[in-house]
Structures are given as structure tokens and as C-alpha cells.
């Protein structure tokens, strides 16, 4: 992990005073994006650089808007999980200009949102991690994109046992959406760096 962190940081532009560097971490579910984001944040903070992480899974819509909608399950996951246009305008476009963002964080147990104000550093790093990060609506807002590549079987093994046994959900919802994203958007080709996990 130490060598990987050095490799990533060596590839980044220096963080100038008064500027923010936006790093995107893309990859499929359970590929290791969250772990990598946390390690990067620690590395930057050890070097005295302020870092903030955003997880796209915290910004999804309510359950009724992404399940049982009449659309195919994979399209509910890929196309309805987030308000992509709203996030483009109110999140991605404001990352370099605003001092603070007010965002609707999703509470999965209550199936509702709670608005939170997040302060952004004057100088520092903003890390965004999430699946489908390089979709067209959000493309171009990150200064540097890392794609975490992990084989499907390894990712399944990282799921909770109860989730692993619900193979139908993977076959109908997750895998077709992943395959669509890989085929149409070619995220590995577009990324600045691929990390194998």
C-alpha cells in the first residue's frame, strides 16, 4: 500500500496555495475504492495537506425512486440511483469555487435524507469515490482519476455472506449495469491511473 500511495502522489500536480486538487476514485462495487480513499486522505494529512472525502453512495436517492420503478433493474441502478443532473450542478460544479456545500446525505435505515453542510479547504485535496464516477454527466470535474480494478469473483467474496447468496440481484441489477458502463464509457481507458486490487 505504501508503494501505491507514493506512486499516486508522485503522479499528482503540486497543490498550490489557494487551490484545490480534485481526485476521483472510480471502480465497481467492493473493488476497494473506499479503502484507497481513506489511505490517500491519511497520506495527505500526514504531509500537512487538508483532505476531504465524498462517497457517492452517501448521495443516492430514496429507495422508491430506484427500486420497483418499472424500469429494468440494471437501469434503476445505473440510471436512477443518483440525481445525476442535480449532483452535476450542485456538487461537482461547485467543488472548486464554494467554501461550503450543503448536500442531502442519505440515511439507508430511515430511507430519507438529512442535509449537511460540508466545509471545503481553501487549499487541499477533495477525494470523490464512487461507482460510475466517469459517466458523461460527471466527467471532467476531477483533476486526476484513479480506476480501481478488481476481478468480479474477488469483489463478490468481499460482500457479506447474506448478500453473496442473492445471486439474482447481481445478475439482474449490478452486473449488467457494470457491463454497460465498461462497454459504453470505457472507464479504464479514461482513467489517469489503474490500480489492481
C-alpha positions in Angstrom: 0.0 0.0 0.0 2.9 2.4 0.8 4.4 1.9 -2.7 1.0 2.5 -4.2 0.4 5.7 -2.3 3.9 7.0 -3.3 3.1 6.1 -7.0 -0.2 8.0 -6.9 1.1 11.1 -5.1 4.2 11.3 -7.4 1.8 11.4 -10.4 -0.2 14.4 -9.0 0.3 18.0 -9.7 1.7 20.0 -6.7 -1.1 21.6 -4.6 -0.7 25.3 -4.9 -1.7 27.7 -2.2 -5.4 28.7 -2.6 -6.2 25.9 -5.0 -7.9 22.5 -4.6 -6.9 19.3 -6.3 -9.9 17.0 -7.0 -9.1 13.3 -7.2 -11.7 10.8 -8.4 -11.6 7.1 -7.4 -13.7 5.0 -9.8 -14.3 1.3 -9.8 -17.0 -1.3 -9.4 -18.7 -2.2 -6.1 -16.4 -3.7 -3.5 -13.3 -3.0 -5.6 -11.5 -1.2 -2.8 -12.4 2.5 -3.6 -13.3 3.4 0.0 -10.1 1.9 1.4 -8.0 3.7 -1.1 -9.7 7.0 -0.5 -9.1 6.6 3.3 -5.4 5.8 2.8 -4.9 8.7 0.4 -6.6 11.1 2.9 -4.3 9.9 5.7 -1.2 10.3 3.4 -2.1 13.8 2.6 -2.9 14.8 6.1 0.4 13.3 7.3 2.1 15.7 4.9 0.1 18.6 6.3 -2.4 18.8 3.4 -6.1 19.1 4.3 -8.2 16.4 2.6 -12.0 15.8 2.4 -13.6 12.7 1.1 -17.1 12.4 -0.5 -18.7 9.0 -1.1 -21.2 9.0 -3.9 -23.1 6.2 -2.1 -24.0 8.9 0.5 -25.8 10.9 -2.1 -28.2 8.3 -3.6 -32.0 8.9 -3.9 -34.7 7.2 -1.8 -35.5 3.6 -2.2 -38.8 4.1 -4.0 -37.1 6.1 -6.7 -34.6 3.3 -7.6 -36.5 0.0 -6.9 -39.7 -1.2 -8.4 -39.9 1.7 -10.9 -40.9 -0.4 -13.9 -37.5 0.0 -15.5 -35.1 -2.9 -15.8 -33.2 -3.5 -12.6 -29.8 -2.7 -14.1 -31.1 0.6 -15.4 -32.6 1.5 -12.0 -29.1 1.0 -10.6 -27.2 2.8 -13.3 -29.7 5.5 -14.3 -31.9 6.2 -11.2 -29.6 5.7 -8.2 -28.5 9.3 -8.2 -29.9 12.6 -9.4 -27.0 12.9 -11.8 -28.0 16.4 -13.2 -28.6 17.8 -9.7 -25.2 16.5 -8.5 -23.5 17.9 -11.5 -24.9 21.4 -10.8 -24.9 21.4 -7.0 -21.9 19.2 -6.2 -19.4 18.7 -9.0 -19.5 22.2 -10.5 -19.1 23.9 -7.1 -16.1 21.9 -5.8 -13.5 24.4 -6.8 -15.4 27.6 -6.1 -17.5 27.3 -2.9 -16.3 27.4 0.7 -19.1 25.2 1.8 -21.6 22.7 0.3 -25.0 21.8 1.6 -25.8 18.2 0.5 -28.6 15.7 1.1 -26.9 12.7 2.8 -28.9 9.5 2.5 -29.8 7.5 5.7 -30.3 3.9 4.5 -32.0 2.7 7.6 -34.6 5.6 7.7 -34.7 5.8 3.9 -34.6 9.6 4.0 -32.1 12.5 3.5 -30.5 14.8 6.0 -28.9 18.0 4.7 -25.4 18.6 6.0 -23.0 21.5 5.4 -19.5 20.4 4.5 -16.6 22.9 4.6 -14.1 22.7 1.8 -10.4 23.6 2.3 -9.1 26.8 0.8 -6.1 24.8 -0.3 -6.1 21.0 -0.3 -7.5 17.8 -1.8 -11.0 16.7 -2.4 -11.4 13.0 -2.9 -14.6 11.7 -4.5 -15.1 7.9 -4.6 -17.9 6.0 -6.2 -19.0 3.6 -8.9 -19.7 5.1 -12.3 -17.8 8.2 -11.5 -16.7 8.8 -15.1 -20.2 8.8 -16.5 -20.7 11.7 -19.0 -22.7 13.9 -16.6 -19.8 14.0 -14.1 -16.8 13.6 -16.4 -14.2 16.3 -16.5 -14.6 17.7 -12.9 -11.8 15.6 -11.4 -8.2 16.7 -12.0 -7.0 13.1 -11.7 -8.9 9.9 -11.9 -7.9 6.5 -10.4 -9.7 3.4 -11.5 -9.6 0.5 -9.0 -9.8 -2.7 -11.0 -10.7 -5.9 -9.1 -12.0 -9.2 -10.5 -15.7 -9.9 -10.1 -15.2 -13.0 -8.0 -12.9 -11.3 -5.6 -15.4 -8.5 -5.2 -18.3 -10.9 -4.5 -16.2 -12.6 -1.8 -15.9 -9.2 -0.1 -19.7 -8.9 0.2 -21.5 -10.0 3.3 -22.5 -13.7 3.2 -26.2 -13.0 3.0 -25.5 -10.7 0.0 -23.4 -13.3 -1.7 -26.3 -15.7 -1.7 -28.6 -13.3 -3.5 -27.0 -14.0 -6.9 -30.2 -13.0 -8.8 -29.7 -9.4 -7.7 -26.1 -9.4 -9.0 -27.2 -11.0 -12.3 -30.2 -8.6 -12.8 -29.0 -5.4 -11.3 -25.3 -5.0 -10.6 -23.5 -6.9 -13.3 -25.5 -5.7 -16.3 -25.0 -2.1 -15.2 -21.3 -2.6 -14.7 -21.0 -4.2 -18.1 -22.9 -1.3 -19.7 -20.6 1.2 -18.0 -17.5 -0.6 -19.0 -18.6 -1.0 -22.6 -20.1 2.4 -23.2 -17.9 4.7 -21.1 -14.6 2.7 -21.1 -13.6 3.9 -17.6 -10.2 2.2 -17.5 -9.2 3.9 -20.8 -10.3 7.3 -19.5 -8.6 7.0 -16.1 -5.2 8.5 -15.4 -4.1 5.5 -13.3 -5.3 2.0 -12.9 -4.8 0.3 -9.5 -5.2 -3.5 -9.5 -6.8 -4.9 -6.3 
